[in-house]
Amino acid sequence: MVKNFSQAEAVELCYKNVNRSCLKTPYSPGPRAILYAVLSFGALLTVFGNLLVITAILHFKQLHTSTKFLIASLACADFSVGVTVMPFSTVRSLESCWYFGESYCKFHRCFDNSLCFASLFHLCCISVDRYIFTDPLTYPTKFTDLVSGIYIVLSWFFSVTYSFSVFHTGVNEEGVEDLVVALTCVGGCPASMNQNWVLIYFLLFFIPTVAMVFVIYGKVFLVAKYQARKMESTASQVQSSSESYKERVAKRERKAAETLGIATAAFLVSWLPYIIDAIIDAHMNFITPPYVYEILVWCVYYNSAMNPLIYVFFHPWFQKAIKLIASGKVLRSDSSTINLLSEETYVYC
């Protein structure tokens, strides 16, 4: 009897003296502090890493190209995840409580989905750019600033329109209202989808991903491989100082394709487990344990922090830009015209 009383006393509620209040996660102070530090670090890395990308591309005139504007827009989506989604999700994940109101719970879900889909659509647009670039001589006339702007607008429009029309109106919960009510408690912010909408959700992820990986990147890497073999066969006859324009472009294209391939692989590793779990949940009455769901969600969030790291390791222009920003040289009046792109290190994205 005493043991049962002690266990009842140990239970913490999100809202004391409120019926149907959610239960708080019973972490001890040490592990709780460590988890807060880890998740907060992820949010800060996402915010400042993508802010560096945006600052570098907008400030340095040499980076004002159609493809890099796409990268800057992708960084804006990832930056917004770090500002509007991750801080609130940190509290929700560790406390199992939502303290920010029911209205913002809906907006949070909308921001969450729209920004993550914006990242996917931007990656798909960048891969289209790589596909067009396989014909480098006509590339400047096909992928102009206007085309880049249209891609950016469409990526944001479709992701925001889809997310707000579905999650803000609540149509994603039609047909499963009783189950949602049974699983809902005061202080929670559940995200549930019925079978129809989870299928649409899956297709919105699957179709661009398949097009991006198997169709677009398939041609990009085949062309890059062909160009590399061609260069190798002529390497003994032609000195590197007298390389043709197309051979130099081939080198840059191969490196750009490899970098984007890494970014796409990171995206797939982050997203696939969550997408698969969403499909299982919709057909199995939401059986995923809360802690497993939170781990999968944070894998998706952390993808927004990966892209700046990929740029740091694989883009010399970004490394130079970081050094200039960190040293304060970016504050000079002529800093926007500094040369970041040498002939050997130049890549279009």
BELGIJO-V55657 format. One record per backbone hydrogen bond with DSSP energy under -1.0 kcal/mol. NH is the residue of the N-H (numbers start at 1). CO is the residue of the C=O. If there is no record, write none. Layout:
nh=NH co=CO
nh=NH co=CO
This chain:
nh=5 co=1
nh=6 co=2
nh=7 co=3
nh=8 co=4
nh=9 co=5
nh=10 co=6
nh=14 co=22
nh=18 co=15
nh=21 co=18
nh=22 co=186
nh=24 co=12
nh=27 co=25
nh=32 co=28
nh=33 co=29
nh=34 co=30
nh=35 co=31
nh=36 co=32
nh=37 co=33
nh=38 co=34
nh=39 co=35
nh=40 co=36
nh=41 co=37
nh=42 co=38
nh=43 co=39
nh=44 co=40
nh=45 co=41
nh=46 co=42
nh=47 co=43
nh=48 co=44
nh=49 co=45
nh=50 co=46
nh=51 co=47
nh=52 co=48
nh=53 co=49
nh=54 co=50
nh=55 co=51
nh=56 co=52
nh=57 co=53
nh=58 co=54
nh=59 co=55
nh=60 co=56
nh=61 co=336
nh=63 co=60
nh=64 co=61
nh=65 co=63
nh=69 co=65
nh=70 co=66
nh=71 co=67
nh=72 co=68
nh=73 co=69
nh=74 co=70
nh=75 co=71
nh=76 co=72
nh=77 co=73
nh=78 co=74
nh=79 co=75
nh=80 co=76
nh=81 co=77
nh=82 co=78
nh=83 co=79
nh=84 co=80
nh=85 co=81
nh=86 co=81
nh=89 co=85
nh=90 co=86
nh=91 co=87
nh=92 co=88
nh=93 co=89
nh=94 co=90
nh=95 co=91
nh=96 co=92
nh=98 co=187
nh=105 co=101
nh=106 co=102
nh=107 co=103
nh=108 co=104
nh=109 co=105
nh=110 co=106
nh=111 co=107
nh=112 co=108
nh=113 co=109
nh=114 co=110
nh=115 co=111
nh=116 co=112
nh=117 co=113
nh=118 co=114
nh=119 co=115
nh=120 co=116
nh=121 co=117
nh=122 co=118
nh=123 co=119
nh=124 co=120
nh=125 co=121
nh=126 co=122
nh=127 co=123
nh=128 co=124
nh=129 co=125
nh=130 co=126
nh=131 co=127
nh=132 co=128
nh=133 co=129
nh=135 co=132
nh=138 co=135
nh=142 co=138
nh=143 co=139
nh=148 co=144
nh=149 co=145
nh=150 co=146
nh=151 co=147
nh=152 co=148
nh=153 co=149
nh=154 co=150
nh=155 co=151
nh=156 co=152
nh=157 co=153
nh=158 co=154
nh=159 co=155
nh=160 co=156
nh=161 co=157
nh=162 co=158
nh=163 co=159
nh=164 co=160
nh=165 co=161
nh=166 co=162
nh=167 co=163
nh=170 co=166
nh=173 co=170
nh=174 co=171
nh=176 co=173
nh=180 co=176
nh=181 co=177
nh=182 co=178
nh=183 co=179
nh=186 co=20
nh=188 co=185
nh=194 co=172
nh=198 co=194
nh=199 co=195
nh=200 co=196
nh=201 co=197
nh=202 co=198
nh=203 co=199
nh=204 co=200
nh=205 co=201
nh=206 co=202
nh=207 co=203
nh=209 co=205
nh=210 co=206
nh=211 co=207
nh=212 co=208
nh=213 co=209
nh=214 co=210
nh=216 co=211
nh=217 co=212
nh=219 co=215
nh=220 co=216
nh=221 co=217
nh=222 co=218
nh=223 co=219
nh=224 co=220
nh=225 co=221
nh=226 co=222
nh=227 co=223
nh=228 co=224
nh=229 co=225
nh=230 co=226
nh=231 co=227
nh=232 co=228
nh=233 co=229
nh=238 co=234
nh=242 co=239
nh=243 co=240
nh=248 co=244
nh=249 co=245
nh=250 co=246
nh=251 co=247
nh=252 co=248
nh=253 co=249
nh=254 co=250
nh=255 co=251
nh=256 co=252
nh=257 co=253
nh=258 co=254
nh=259 co=255
nh=260 co=256
nh=261 co=257
nh=262 co=258
nh=263 co=259
nh=264 co=260
nh=265 co=261
nh=266 co=262
nh=267 co=263
nh=268 co=264
nh=269 co=265
nh=270 co=266
nh=271 co=267
nh=272 co=268
nh=275 co=271
nh=276 co=272
nh=277 co=273
nh=278 co=274
nh=279 co=275
nh=280 co=276
nh=281 co=277
nh=282 co=278
nh=283 co=279
nh=284 co=280
nh=286 co=281
nh=293 co=289
nh=294 co=290
nh=295 co=291
nh=296 co=292
nh=297 co=293
nh=298 co=294
nh=299 co=295
nh=300 co=296
nh=301 co=297
nh=302 co=298
nh=304 co=301
nh=305 co=302
nh=307 co=303
nh=310 co=306
nh=311 co=307
nh=312 co=308
nh=313 co=309
nh=314 co=310
nh=315 co=311
nh=319 co=315
nh=320 co=316
nh=321 co=317
nh=322 co=318
nh=323 co=319
nh=324 co=320
nh=325 co=321
nh=326 co=322
nh=327 co=323
nh=330 co=324
nh=331 co=328
nh=332 co=329
nh=335 co=332
nh=337 co=334
nh=338 co=335
nh=346 co=342
